[in-house]
């Protein structure tokens, strides 16, 4: 995911997600929505991945931001 998660409760943001193909780390892209909800959790609205052999996966970082590939 390119960009940060929303910091305020009930705030939603649109973010770009990249899909890896070979050595190209952003061969395909889609826009997702991320919303911070009460109780300090995040909801991700993910569209279908691009046609082909693509999928979403997550990786937790130090800042508790999830990277979707």
C-alpha positions as CSV (number, residue, x, y, z in Angstrom):
1,X,0.0,0.0,0.0
2,X,1.3,3.4,-0.9
3,X,0.6,6.0,1.8
4,X,-0.4,5.8,5.4
5,X,-3.5,4.6,7.2
6,X,-6.0,7.2,8.4
7,X,-5.2,8.5,11.8
8,X,-8.7,9.8,12.8
9,X,-11.6,7.6,13.7
10,X,-14.3,7.3,10.9
11,X,-11.9,8.8,8.4
12,X,-11.4,6.9,5.1
13,X,-8.7,7.3,2.6
14,X,-8.1,5.9,-0.9
15,X,-4.7,4.3,-1.4
16,X,-2.9,2.7,-4.3
17,X,-1.8,-1.0,-4.0
18,X,0.8,-2.5,-6.2
19,X,1.2,-6.0,-7.4
20,X,4.6,-7.6,-8.1
21,X,5.4,-9.2,-11.5
22,X,9.0,-10.5,-12.0
23,X,11.4,-7.7,-11.1
24,X,8.7,-5.0,-11.4
25,X,7.4,-4.2,-7.9
26,X,4.4,-2.2,-9.2
27,X,3.5,-4.0,-12.4
28,X,-0.3,-3.7,-11.7
29,X,-2.1,-1.2,-9.5
30,X,-5.6,-0.9,-7.9
31,X,-7.2,1.7,-5.6
32,X,-8.4,0.5,-2.2
33,X,-10.3,2.3,0.6
34,X,-9.0,2.2,4.2
35,X,-11.1,3.4,7.2
36,X,-10.1,3.8,10.8
37,X,-13.0,2.7,13.0
38,X,-13.8,3.2,16.7
39,X,-11.8,0.8,18.9
40,X,-8.6,1.6,16.9
41,X,-9.0,-1.0,14.1
42,X,-8.8,-0.6,10.3
43,X,-11.1,-1.8,7.6
44,X,-9.8,-2.3,4.1
45,X,-12.2,-2.4,1.1
46,X,-10.3,-4.5,-1.5
47,X,-11.5,-4.9,-5.1
48,X,-10.7,-8.0,-7.0
49,X,-7.0,-8.3,-7.9
50,X,-6.1,-7.7,-11.6
51,X,-6.6,-10.6,-14.0
52,X,-3.8,-13.1,-13.9
53,X,-1.8,-14.7,-11.1
54,X,-2.1,-11.9,-8.5
55,X,-3.2,-11.9,-4.9
56,X,-3.2,-9.7,-1.8
57,X,-0.9,-10.3,1.1
58,X,0.0,-8.3,4.2
59,X,3.1,-7.6,6.1
60,X,3.2,-5.8,9.4
61,X,5.8,-3.0,9.7
62,X,7.3,-1.3,12.7
63,X,4.7,1.6,12.5
64,X,1.9,-1.0,12.5
65,X,1.2,-0.1,8.8
66,X,0.3,-3.1,6.6
67,X,1.9,-3.4,3.2
68,X,-0.3,-5.1,0.7
69,X,1.4,-6.6,-2.3
